[in-house]
Amino acid sequence: MDLSNLRPAEGSVQSDNFRRGRGHGSGNGKTAGKGHKGQKARSGAPRIGFEGGQMPLYRRLPKRGFTNPNSKDIEAIGIGTLEVFDNDTEVTVDKLIEAGIIKKAKDGVKLLNKGTLTKKLTVKVNAFSEGAKAKIEELGGKAEVI
């Protein structure tokens, strides 16, 4: 395959040279797809969402909330969930996904001091709570921030 063979997917491109109002044989003659008379058949028809002077729906509904564009979606997991791994295992975000502990890393993974851990592990995630880090190191493991 090379650049000369590339084609858009079937049905993804629609012709933009469609000629309206060119007689009955064209399939879009006479009224050119605008129906018979009425406001929308004329030039200067109202914009999308115009309701004839009635307060439009997008202005009737209240605006609520705020979405911070700088917020991070951190996946938090308890230290007790790491019990599924064997001793001396290196636990990474990918291994957490493989084990089914998390579905997706999103913006990062934070390990919290929730539950009990009895195994020596090397854990590499984005963040640790102080208690979780202390518990891992107490058992002879390593807590590394990636």
Long-range contacts (C-beta under 8 A, 24 or more apart in sequence): 72-107, 72-108, 73-106, 73-107, 74-106, 74-107, 74-108, 74-109, 74-110, 74-126, 74-127, 75-102, 75-104, 75-105, 75-106, 75-108, 75-109, 75-110, 76-109, 76-110, 76-112, 77-101, 77-102, 77-109, 77-110, 77-111, 77-112, 78-111, 78-112, 78-113, 78-114, 78-115, 79-111, 79-112, 79-113, 79-114, 79-115, 79-116, 79-117, 79-132, 79-135, 79-136, 80-114, 80-115, 80-116, 80-117, 81-115, 82-111, 82-117, 82-119, 82-121, 82-123, 83-115, 83-116, 83-117, 83-118, 83-119, 85-119, 85-121, 86-119, 87-119, 87-120, 87-121, 88-120, 88-121, 88-122, 89-119, 89-121, 89-122, 90-121, 90-122, 90-124, 91-121, 91-122, 91-123, 91-124, 91-125, 92-124, 92-125, 92-146, 93-124, 93-125, 93-126, 93-146, 96-125, 111-143
